[in-house]
């Protein structure tokens, strides 16, 4: 018997053209001169995040869900988790469904770990006796035993992550929904999570795992589903699907255009936007205490060009800052290039961020600009690890604001001022 059956699933959103147009023009105006022009189209349009998605999952299947940003991966998990309602179709699941879609969702920051575990267990229908029996193992796996009596507001996001995963996996779920949240945290913890998921998969657990980390998908999953523009492009063997997906991404046969912004023009096209570590590895989250990079990969179709790149960093629908490269970079030959911009360590707060990128191409010795813009090209979570000597007050302060830079402070004694 299948543990999960999805039939004809669709999710439609009504978008306002006018507000999108203003945002587009605002960003381009900052990059270059105003574009001008009117908008004679309707003020609204339909956007189908998912369209006629149907699949079945057997018990014990670890199904990886892959696809470019905006493909509908998170929308699918939110529908399965009953966070949002579908526009069309139906879902039939068997057994307890536990979701890990947002860091610390369902936790009360004013309560300690023990109380939060018991509260989550009650929500999921697990008896208090069973939950209490699991507490030592949950705390051990999360590596927070010594902080059992500390309110969660004093935890770092890394501790939140470990506790959230440990609670979810120890509540005996039949279906586990895990978004990119499992791609954050230190490498050792990621490997423990993937090993635990694989072990429980052999015991009958069904997992839907969304990730941009193809290595993690190949290590963990025994089936992979590729979503593209809200539709299933392919479902099958992990190596076959991942190989085809990566070839399509690199060749750009399937994502030359975008729902928002413009990815290609007659001089070049933006192929991909990724968050990478200092070593160049794709990552799903940004360790706040380490440098991370936004990597823009693009392809030129002409010779003797220049490019200037820029990005917007946003959170909670607000632009935090804009950063641009003021130096035109020469692109003498036709081919593939990558642009890297460093987000320095100790800058980001423990929040979810999104990135809009642009590249302005010009022929050398010409003034005409050819801009490309990809809106919300990248979304990621910035997370922190626990600082042992940080006081509870300091931990609270670290979670305030949209940025958390470590600024240099100087305290020194002043000479007394003579009173007249």
C-alpha positions as CSV (number, residue, x, y, z in Angstrom):
1,X,0.0,0.0,0.0
2,X,1.3,3.5,-0.9
3,X,2.1,5.8,2.0
4,X,1.4,8.9,-0.1
5,X,-0.7,9.4,-3.2
6,X,-0.8,12.8,-4.9
7,X,-3.3,13.3,-7.8
8,X,-3.7,16.3,-10.0
9,X,-2.2,18.8,-7.5
10,X,-2.2,22.4,-8.5
11,X,-1.7,25.7,-6.7
12,X,-2.5,29.1,-8.3
13,X,-1.7,32.5,-7.0
14,X,-3.0,35.8,-8.3
15,X,-0.2,38.3,-8.7
16,X,-0.4,42.1,-9.2
17,X,1.3,43.2,-12.4
18,X,1.5,46.8,-11.4
19,X,3.5,46.2,-8.2
20,X,5.8,43.8,-9.9
21,X,6.4,46.3,-12.7
22,X,7.2,49.0,-10.2
23,X,9.8,46.8,-8.5
24,X,11.3,45.8,-11.8
25,X,11.6,49.4,-13.0
26,X,13.0,50.5,-9.6
27,X,15.8,48.0,-9.6
28,X,16.7,48.7,-13.3
29,X,16.5,52.4,-12.6
30,X,19.1,52.0,-9.9
31,X,21.3,50.0,-12.3
32,X,20.9,52.3,-15.3
33,X,18.7,55.0,-16.7
34,X,14.9,54.7,-16.4
35,X,13.2,52.5,-18.9
36,X,10.0,54.4,-19.1
37,X,7.0,53.1,-21.0
38,X,3.4,52.4,-19.9
39,X,1.6,49.2,-18.9
40,X,-1.5,48.5,-20.8
41,X,-1.9,44.9,-19.5
42,X,-4.3,43.8,-16.8
43,X,-3.2,44.6,-13.2
44,X,-3.4,40.9,-12.2
45,X,-2.3,37.6,-13.6
46,X,-2.4,33.9,-12.6
47,X,0.8,32.2,-11.5
48,X,0.6,28.4,-11.1
49,X,3.3,27.4,-8.6
50,X,2.2,23.7,-9.2
51,X,0.3,22.3,-12.2
52,X,-1.3,18.9,-12.4
53,X,1.3,17.1,-10.2
54,X,0.6,13.4,-9.7
55,X,2.8,10.7,-8.1
56,X,2.8,7.8,-5.7
57,X,5.3,7.0,-2.9
58,X,5.8,3.6,-1.4
59,X,6.7,3.1,2.3
60,X,10.5,3.2,2.8
61,X,11.0,5.6,-0.1
62,X,13.3,8.5,0.3
63,X,12.2,10.8,-2.5
64,X,14.5,13.7,-3.3
65,X,12.8,16.7,-4.8
66,X,15.0,18.9,-7.0
67,X,14.6,21.8,-9.4
68,X,15.6,25.4,-9.9
69,X,14.4,28.2,-7.7
70,X,10.7,28.8,-8.2
71,X,10.0,25.3,-9.5
72,X,7.4,24.6,-6.8
73,X,9.3,22.4,-4.4
74,X,8.5,24.2,-1.2
75,X,4.9,24.8,-2.3
76,X,4.5,21.1,-2.7
77,X,5.8,20.3,0.8
78,X,3.7,23.0,2.3
79,X,0.6,21.5,0.7
80,X,1.6,18.0,1.9
81,X,2.1,19.5,5.4
82,X,-1.3,21.1,5.3
83,X,0.2,24.6,5.7
84,X,-1.5,25.8,2.6
85,X,-4.5,24.4,0.6
86,X,-4.2,23.3,-3.0
87,X,-6.2,25.0,-5.8
88,X,-6.8,21.7,-7.5
89,X,-6.2,18.0,-6.8
90,X,-6.0,15.9,-3.7
91,X,-3.5,14.2,-1.4
92,X,-3.9,10.9,0.5
93,X,-1.3,10.0,3.1
94,X,-1.1,7.1,5.5
95,X,0.3,7.6,9.1
96,X,1.8,10.5,11.0
97,X,3.2,13.3,9.0
98,X,6.0,15.4,10.5
99,X,7.4,18.4,8.7
100,X,10.7,20.4,8.9
101,X,9.9,23.3,6.6
102,X,11.1,26.2,8.8
103,X,13.7,26.5,11.5
104,X,12.1,26.0,14.9
105,X,8.5,26.1,13.6
106,X,6.2,25.0,16.4
107,X,8.6,25.9,19.2
108,X,7.9,28.3,22.0
109,X,11.0,30.4,22.5
110,X,10.1,31.1,26.1
111,X,10.0,27.5,27.1
112,X,13.0,25.1,27.7
113,X,13.7,22.1,25.5
114,X,11.9,19.6,27.6
115,X,8.6,21.5,27.5
116,X,8.9,22.1,23.8
117,X,9.4,18.4,23.2
118,X,6.3,17.5,25.2
119,X,4.3,20.3,23.4
120,X,5.4,19.1,20.0
121,X,4.6,15.5,20.9
122,X,1.1,16.5,22.0
123,X,0.5,18.3,18.7
124,X,1.5,15.2,16.8
125,X,-0.6,12.9,18.9
126,X,2.3,11.2,20.8
127,X,1.5,10.3,24.4
128,X,3.2,12.2,27.2
129,X,4.7,8.9,28.5
130,X,6.2,8.0,25.1
131,X,7.5,11.5,24.7
132,X,9.2,11.6,28.1
133,X,10.8,8.2,27.3
134,X,12.3,9.7,24.1
135,X,13.6,13.0,25.7
136,X,17.1,11.7,26.6
137,X,17.7,10.3,23.1
138,X,16.3,13.5,21.5
139,X,18.6,15.7,23.6
140,X,21.7,13.5,23.0
141,X,21.1,13.5,19.2
142,X,20.7,17.3,19.2
143,X,23.7,17.8,21.5
144,X,21.9,20.1,23.8
145,X,21.8,18.0,27.0
146,X,23.5,20.7,29.0
147,X,20.9,23.3,27.9
148,X,17.8,21.4,28.7
149,X,16.5,24.0,31.2
150,X,17.4,27.0,29.1
151,X,14.6,28.8,27.2
152,X,15.0,28.3,23.4
153,X,15.3,32.1,22.9
154,X,18.8,31.6,24.3
155,X,19.6,29.0,21.6
156,X,21.5,29.7,18.4
157,X,19.8,28.8,15.2
158,X,22.2,25.9,14.9
159,X,21.0,24.5,18.2
160,X,17.4,25.2,17.0
161,X,18.1,23.2,13.9
162,X,19.5,20.2,15.7
163,X,16.7,20.1,18.2
164,X,14.0,20.5,15.6
165,X,15.3,17.6,13.5
166,X,15.9,15.4,16.6
167,X,12.3,16.0,17.8
168,X,10.8,15.3,14.4
169,X,12.8,12.1,13.7
170,X,12.0,10.7,17.2
171,X,8.3,11.2,17.0
172,X,7.9,8.0,15.0
173,X,6.7,9.6,11.8
174,X,5.5,7.6,8.9
175,X,6.0,10.5,6.5
176,X,8.8,13.1,7.0
177,X,8.8,16.3,4.9
178,X,12.2,18.1,5.0
179,X,13.0,21.3,3.1
180,X,16.5,22.8,2.5
181,X,16.7,23.2,6.3
182,X,18.6,19.9,6.4
183,X,21.3,21.4,4.3
184,X,22.3,23.8,7.0
185,X,24.4,23.1,10.0
186,X,27.9,21.7,10.2
187,X,29.0,18.9,7.9
188,X,29.1,16.3,10.8
189,X,25.5,17.1,11.7
190,X,24.3,16.9,8.1
191,X,25.9,13.5,7.8
192,X,24.2,12.3,11.0
193,X,20.9,13.5,9.8
194,X,21.2,11.8,6.4
195,X,22.4,8.6,8.1
196,X,19.4,8.7,10.4
197,X,17.0,9.3,7.6
198,X,18.5,6.4,5.6
199,X,18.2,4.0,8.6
200,X,14.6,4.9,9.2
201,X,13.9,4.6,5.5
202,X,14.9,1.0,5.6
203,X,12.4,0.6,8.5
204,X,9.5,2.0,6.4
205,X,9.8,5.7,6.9
206,X,8.7,7.8,3.8
207,X,10.7,11.0,3.3
208,X,10.4,13.9,0.9
209,X,13.7,15.7,0.9
210,X,14.1,19.1,-1.0
211,X,17.6,20.2,-1.6
212,X,20.0,21.9,-4.0
213,X,22.8,19.7,-2.8
214,X,23.0,17.0,-5.4
215,X,25.6,15.1,-3.5
216,X,23.2,14.9,-0.5
217,X,20.4,13.8,-2.8
218,X,22.5,11.0,-4.3
219,X,23.8,9.8,-0.9
220,X,20.4,9.8,0.8
221,X,17.6,9.2,-1.8
222,X,16.5,6.1,-3.6
223,X,14.1,8.0,-5.9
224,X,14.3,11.6,-7.3
225,X,11.6,13.9,-8.7
226,X,12.6,16.8,-10.8
227,X,10.1,19.8,-10.8
228,X,10.3,22.5,-13.4
229,X,7.9,25.5,-13.5
230,X,5.4,23.6,-11.3
231,X,5.3,20.4,-13.3
232,X,7.1,17.1,-12.9
233,X,9.9,16.9,-15.5
234,X,11.1,13.5,-14.5
235,X,10.7,10.9,-11.7
236,X,13.0,7.9,-11.3
237,X,16.4,6.6,-10.4
238,X,18.5,9.2,-8.6
239,X,21.6,9.1,-10.8
240,X,19.6,9.2,-14.0
241,X,17.4,12.1,-12.9
242,X,20.2,14.1,-11.3
243,X,22.4,13.7,-14.3
244,X,19.7,14.8,-16.7
245,X,18.8,17.8,-14.4
246,X,22.4,19.0,-14.1
247,X,23.0,18.7,-17.8
248,X,19.9,20.7,-18.4
249,X,21.0,23.4,-15.9
250,X,24.4,23.7,-17.5
251,X,23.2,23.7,-21.0
252,X,20.3,26.1,-20.1
253,X,18.0,24.3,-22.5
254,X,15.1,24.6,-20.1
255,X,15.5,27.8,-18.1
256,X,16.4,30.5,-20.7
257,X,13.4,32.5,-19.6
258,X,11.9,33.4,-16.2
259,X,8.6,34.2,-14.7
260,X,10.1,37.4,-13.4
261,X,13.0,39.3,-14.8
262,X,15.0,38.5,-17.9
263,X,17.7,35.8,-18.0
264,X,18.9,36.2,-21.5
265,X,19.5,38.8,-24.3
266,X,21.5,38.9,-27.5
267,X,24.8,39.2,-25.7
268,X,24.5,36.8,-22.8
269,X,22.4,34.7,-20.5
270,X,22.4,34.0,-16.8
271,X,22.7,30.2,-16.3
272,X,22.5,29.8,-12.5
273,X,22.8,31.6,-9.1
274,X,24.1,29.6,-6.2
275,X,25.2,30.1,-2.6
276,X,28.6,28.5,-2.1
277,X,31.2,28.1,0.7
278,X,34.7,29.4,0.6
279,X,35.8,26.0,-0.8
280,X,33.2,26.4,-3.7
281,X,30.7,23.8,-2.4
282,X,27.0,24.5,-3.0
283,X,25.4,25.1,0.4
284,X,21.7,25.5,1.4
285,X,22.5,27.9,4.3
286,X,25.0,30.5,5.4
287,X,27.0,29.9,8.6
288,X,27.0,33.4,10.1
289,X,30.6,33.0,11.4
290,X,32.0,32.1,7.9
291,X,32.5,33.9,4.6
292,X,30.0,32.7,2.0
293,X,29.7,33.6,-1.7
294,X,26.9,34.2,-4.2
295,X,28.1,32.7,-7.5
296,X,26.5,33.9,-10.7
297,X,27.2,31.7,-13.7
298,X,26.6,33.2,-17.1
299,X,27.3,32.5,-20.8
300,X,28.3,35.1,-23.4
301,X,27.4,34.7,-27.1
302,X,29.6,37.5,-28.4
303,X,33.3,38.5,-28.0
304,X,34.8,41.7,-26.6
305,X,32.2,42.4,-23.9
306,X,32.3,43.9,-20.4
307,X,30.0,43.0,-17.4
308,X,29.1,44.7,-14.2
309,X,27.2,42.6,-11.6
310,X,25.0,43.6,-8.7
311,X,22.8,42.0,-6.0
312,X,20.0,43.0,-3.7
313,X,19.9,41.2,-0.3
314,X,16.4,41.2,1.2
315,X,14.6,39.8,4.2
316,X,10.9,40.0,5.2
317,X,10.1,41.6,1.8
318,X,12.5,44.5,2.6
319,X,15.8,45.3,0.8
320,X,18.6,45.3,3.3
321,X,21.3,46.5,1.0
322,X,22.4,46.7,-2.6
323,X,25.9,45.9,-3.7
324,X,27.3,46.5,-7.1
325,X,30.6,46.0,-8.9
326,X,31.7,49.5,-10.2
327,X,34.4,48.1,-12.4
328,X,33.5,46.8,-15.9
329,X,35.0,43.4,-16.2
330,X,36.4,42.5,-19.6
331,X,35.1,39.3,-21.3
332,X,37.3,38.9,-24.3
333,X,36.2,35.5,-25.4
334,X,32.8,33.9,-26.0
335,X,31.9,31.2,-23.4
336,X,31.0,30.5,-19.8
337,X,32.0,32.7,-16.9
338,X,31.2,33.0,-13.2
339,X,31.0,36.0,-11.0
340,X,31.6,35.7,-7.2
341,X,30.6,38.2,-4.5
342,X,31.6,37.6,-0.9
343,X,29.2,38.1,2.0
344,X,31.6,38.5,4.9
345,X,31.4,36.5,8.1
346,X,29.7,38.1,11.2
347,X,27.4,40.2,9.1
348,X,24.1,38.3,8.7
349,X,21.5,37.8,11.4
350,X,19.8,34.4,12.1
351,X,17.1,35.0,9.4
352,X,16.0,33.8,6.0
353,X,17.3,36.0,3.1
354,X,16.6,36.3,-0.6
355,X,18.9,37.6,-3.3
356,X,18.1,39.4,-6.6
357,X,21.0,39.5,-9.0
358,X,21.7,41.5,-12.2
359,X,24.4,41.6,-14.8
360,X,24.8,44.6,-17.2
361,X,26.6,43.7,-20.4
362,X,28.1,46.1,-22.9
363,X,30.2,45.8,-26.1
364,X,33.6,47.3,-25.5
365,X,33.8,50.9,-26.8
366,X,29.9,51.1,-26.9
367,X,27.6,52.9,-24.5
368,X,24.5,50.8,-25.0
369,X,23.7,48.6,-22.0
370,X,22.1,45.2,-22.1
371,X,20.9,44.3,-18.5
372,X,19.8,41.0,-17.2
373,X,17.9,40.7,-13.9
374,X,16.8,37.6,-12.0
375,X,14.4,38.4,-9.1
376,X,14.6,36.3,-6.0
377,X,17.2,34.1,-7.7
378,X,18.3,32.6,-4.4
379,X,16.9,32.1,-0.9
380,X,18.8,30.8,2.1
381,X,18.9,30.7,5.9
382,X,21.7,32.3,7.9
383,X,22.4,30.3,11.0
384,X,24.8,30.5,14.0
385,X,26.5,28.0,16.2
386,X,26.3,28.3,20.0
387,X,29.0,30.5,21.6
388,X,29.7,28.9,25.0
389,X,30.7,32.1,26.8
390,X,27.8,34.1,25.5
391,X,25.4,35.3,28.2
392,X,21.6,34.9,27.8
393,X,21.4,38.7,27.3
394,X,23.9,38.5,24.4
395,X,22.0,35.6,22.8
396,X,18.8,37.7,22.9
397,X,20.6,40.7,21.4
398,X,22.0,38.6,18.5
399,X,18.5,37.8,17.3
400,X,17.4,41.5,17.0
401,X,17.5,43.2,13.6
402,X,18.0,42.2,10.0
403,X,21.8,42.2,10.2
404,X,24.1,41.3,13.1
405,X,27.5,42.7,12.3
406,X,30.4,42.3,14.7
407,X,31.6,45.8,15.0
408,X,34.7,46.9,16.8
409,X,34.2,48.7,20.1
410,X,36.6,50.9,22.0
411,X,36.2,51.9,25.6
412,X,38.8,54.3,27.1
413,X,39.1,56.7,29.9
414,X,38.9,60.3,29.2
415,X,40.8,63.1,30.9
416,X,38.7,65.2,33.2
417,X,37.5,68.4,31.6
418,X,38.2,71.5,33.7
419,X,35.1,73.4,34.7
420,X,35.1,77.1,34.2
